[in-house]
Amino acid sequence: MNRMLATAVVFSSSAAVLVLEVAVTRLVAPYSGDTLETYTAAIGVALAAIALGARTGGHAADRRPPEPLLAVLLVLGGGTTLLARPVVLLLGPQLAGAGPVTALLLVASGIALPVALLSAVPPVVVKTQLADLDRGGSVVGRFSAWGTVGALAGTVLTGYVLVALLPVSTVLLVCGGATALLGLPFAVRGAFLRGARGMRDGLVLLGVCLAGATLLVRVDSPCDAETAYYCARVEEDPHRPRGRLLYLDDLRHGYVDLADPTHLEFGYTQWFGAAVDTQLPPGPVESLHVGGGAYTMPRWLAAVRPGSTSLVLEVDPAVTELARTELGLRTGPDLTVAAGDARTTIVEVPSDSRDLVLGDAFGGLSVPWHLTTREFAAQVHRVLRPDGLYAVNVIDRGERAFLAAQAATLGEVFTHVAVAADRTGLDSPAGGNHVVLASDAPLDTGALAAALARTPVPGGLADEERLARWRSTGLVLTDDHAPVDQLLTPYL
């Protein structure tokens, strides 16, 4: 094998490995959430498979002719790459609900085999280039470097370009198909297809590729839109003719009634409404929304407080577009959207410009960690007027370690803090949604408690003793230390 071809094979196989590692996080997110555990599972499974593949490939390279071996590894690696998405889509509904275990099992099922096969390619290629053992170190170093460059190219191309432009199914179809085609010249050169056994093995490999391509195209995705961040879909509410539910990955992220913008379906949105009604004076409200989703609260404010204005910080333009086409979103002077991560876009919002900030951004079950810290809370504080209100939706369960951390963190920035939740939910291990309220102005907890009790999903306030305990013992989250996913899933 000439040096240029050998380099191209190592580069391409290494790039394909990282395409799989990045793409699999998008495949499993609808079933395990877009969490730190999902990314950890992808990295961990990929590294384990790389180690296994390199060890097995090196062992095989010493015992088998390189061309037929490369043909098998590349064609089978490409074929199983094509199978990664259908395997995850078929297993996902059966494995969903087990948190980090779901992520680990789905990632392993989807990419462990193709990553191991493709990781076996570099040691086989290196063996073909070791004509002079005195230059063995240079050869190994060169191909190790090109493999790393290929991995870097696969990572950057997938994360920055491919996932943003193409559905994950198309990314894997191109990657798997190109990898399998790369193996065909080696099948011809190595006389792999000669004889009855060669023809039989060739048909098996072809069958894997065809099955993978067919299932990749035919197995239905649960998504209406595969965005750069989410698997997004909208479903009709069978109990409310004009009701629409927005799902992002594995969670319900929003609800709107297309005919009635004043309807708030979820309990936490009703508690948002109760907080606005009791803590802000009558009249129009100038609001900032961290996370758009279904754009429920901006529509509600416009309906119940005519003349209100809303600025929404939404990271995913595709979610906003889905809200326009499916959820009745209409933007204009009174409702504007700033596309981008709220942590970076909030710095452009003028100081002392808002009466209300509503936080409702999620990645899986957790608020993205960089939107939970004292530093982000300081930005919210800067944006709010002196008597303004910050209300943030928090999901927690068990001992409420994350909820306590949010109370403690906001208590470092704001003078007054309160927590609203389902009236019977604060002692439930199952947990659920909670609304943390923060302001420098005193909170009218009496009026708020009465309003919460009247909502369709009755809410209540955490008592003073519980709140004081959370504020004193909760972990203050900072940009230097914000283990949000671990607080939600305390498996250590």
C-alpha positions, 0 to 999 in steps of 0.5 A, spaced: 500 500 500 502 506 498 503 512 503 498 516 501 493 511 500 495 508 507 494 516 510 487 517 507 485 510 510 487 512 517 485 519 516 478 517 514 477 511 519 479 515 525 474 521 522 468 516 522 469 514 529 468 521 531 462 522 527 459 516 530 461 519 537 458 526 536 452 524 532 450 518 538 449 524 543 443 526 538 440 519 537 440 517 544 437 524 547 430 523 546 430 517 550 436 519 556 436 527 555 441 531 553 445 531 559 452 530 562 451 523 563 449 522 555 455 526 553 459 522 558 456 515 556 458 517 548 465 519 550 466 513 555 463 507 550 467 510 544 474 510 548 473 503 550 471 501 543 477 504 541 481 501 545 478 494 544 479 495 536 486 497 536 488 491 541 484 486 536 486 490 530 494 489 532 493 482 533 489 480 527 494 484 523 500 480 525 496 473 523 492 475 516 493 479 510 492 486 510 488 487 504 482 482 505 482 484 513 482 492 511 476 490 506 472 486 512 474 492 517 472 498 513 465 495 509 463 492 516 465 498 519 461 502 514 455 497 514 454 497 522 455 505 522 448 505 518 445 501 523 447 505 529 441 510 528 435 504 527 438 500 533 437 506 537 430 508 535 428 501 536 431 500 543 430 507 545 423 506 547 424 500 551 430 502 555 427 509 556 426 512 563 433 509 567 437 515 567 444 514 566 443 507 565 439 508 559 444 513 555 450 508 557 446 502 554 443 506 548 450 508 546 453 502 547 448 498 542 449 504 537 456 505 536 460 500 540 461 495 534 462 500 528 467 504 533 471 498 535 471 495 527 474 502 525 479 503 530 482 496 528 484 499 521 490 504 523 494 498 526 493 494 520 495 500 516 501 501 520 503 494 519 503 495 511 508 500 512 513 497 517 518 495 511 524 498 516 524 497 523 529 502 524 524 507 522 518 504 526 517 509 531 517 514 525 511 510 522 507 509 528 508 516 530 506 519 523 500 515 522 498 516 530 498 524 528 494 523 522 489 519 526 488 524 531 488 529 525 482 525 522 479 525 529 479 532 530 476 533 523 470 528 524 469 532 531 469 539 528 465 537 521 460 534 525 459 539 531 460 545 527 457 543 520 454 537 519 449 536 525 447 544 523 446 543 516 443 535 515 439 530 519 443 525 523 440 520 519 443 523 513 450 524 516 450 517 518 448 515 511 454 519 508 459 517 513 457 509 513 456 509 505 463 512 504 467 508 509 464 502 506 466 504 499 473 505 501 473 498 503 472 495 496 478 497 493 482 492 498 477 487 497 479 487 490 486 487 491 486 482 496 482 477 492 477 477 497 471 476 493 475 470 489 472 463 490 466 460 493 468 462 500 470 469 498 463 470 494 459 468 500 463 473 505 462 478 500 455 477 500 454 477 507 458 484 508 453 487 502 447 484 506 449 488 512 450 495 508 444 494 504 440 492 511 443 498 514 442 503 509 434 500 508 433 501 516 436 507 516 432 510 511 425 506 513 425 506 521 421 512 523 424 518 527 420 521 533 422 528 531 418 533 527 425 536 526 432 534 528 435 541 530 442 542 532 440 541 539 434 537 540 429 532 537 423 536 537 416 534 535 409 537 536 403 533 538 395 535 539 392 534 545 386 529 545 382 532 550 383 540 548 382 541 540 386 546 539 391 544 545 398 543 542 404 540 546 411 541 544 416 535 546 424 536 546 428 530 546 424 526 552 420 531 555 414 535 555 417 542 554 411 547 552 404 547 551 399 552 548 392 553 546 392 556 539 385 559 540 386 561 548 393 564 549 391 565 557 390 558 558 396 555 562 396 548 562 402 546 566 402 547 573 409 551 573 406 556 568 400 557 572 405 558 578 409 563 574 402 567 572 400 567 580 407 570 581 406 575 576 399 577 578 401 578 586 408 581 585 408 586 580 403 592 579 397 592 574 399 594 567 404 592 562 410 588 563 417 589 560 419 582 560 425 577 559 425 570 557 430 565 558 428 560 553 423 560 548 420 553 547 413 553 546 413 561 547 407 560 552 408 565 557 410 571 552 403 570 549 400 569 556 403 576 558 400 579 551 393 577 553 393 578 560 397 585 560 396 588 554 401 593 552 407 588 555 413 587 551 417 580 551 424 579 549 426 571 548 433 569 549 432 562 545 438 558 543 435 554 538 432 557 532 429 551 529 425 551 535 423 558 534 421 556 527 417 550 529 413 555 534 412 559 528 409 554 524 406 549 529 404 553 535 402 560 533 408 564 534 407 571 531 413 576 533 413 583 532 415 589 536 412 587 542 415 580 542 422 579 539 427 573 539 434 573 540 437 567 537 443 564 541 445 562 548 442 566 554 449 566 557 452 570 552 446 574 549 443 577 556 449 581 556 446 585 551 440 587 555 440 594 558 441 594 565 435 596 569 430 595 563 426 589 565 420 588 570 420 581 570 425 575 568 422 568 567 427 562 566 425 556 563 431 553 559 432 546 560 437 540 557 434 534 559 431 534 566 436 540 568 437 547 567 443 548 563 449 549 568 451 555 566 444 558 567 444 556 574 450 560 577 451 566 581 455 569 575 448 568 571 444 570 577 448 577 577 446 578 570 439 577 571 439 582 577 443 587 573 437 587 568 432 587 573 429 594 575 430 595 583 423 592 584 423 587 579 422 579 579 426 573 577 422 566 577 425 560 574 423 553 573 427 548 576 425 540 576 428 536 582 426 530 586 429 526 592 432 530 597 432 536 593 439 538 593 439 542 586 433 546 588 436 547 595 442 549 591 438 554 587 435 557 593 442 558 596 445 561 589 439 566 588 440 568 596 447 570 594 444 575 589 437 577 591 435 579 598 428 575 598 427 568 595 421 563 595 419 557 592 413 555 590 411 547 588 405 543 588 401 543 594 403 536 596 409 535 592 415 538 596 415 531 600 414 527 595 420 523 592 418 523 585 419 531 585 417 535 579 417 542 577 418 548 582 418 555 581 424 559 585 422 566 586 427 572 587 427 579 588 430 585 592 423 588 593 419 584 599 415 578 596 408 578 598 408 571 600 401 571 603 397 574 596 402 569 593 400 563 597 392 564 596 393 565 588 397 559 588 392 555 592 387 557 587 390 555 580 388 549 577 394 545 579 394 547 586 401 550 589 404 552 595 410 555 598 415 552 602 415 554 609 420 558 612 424 553 616 425 549 610 427 555 605 432 557 611 435 550 611 436 550 603 439 557 603 444 555 609 446 548 606 445 548 599 451 548 594 452 555 592 453 554 584 458 558 581 462 558 574 467 554 577 463 549 580 456 547 578 455 540 578 447 540 576 447 533 573 450 530 579 445 534 584 439 531 580 442 524 580 446 523 586 449 516 584 456 518 588 
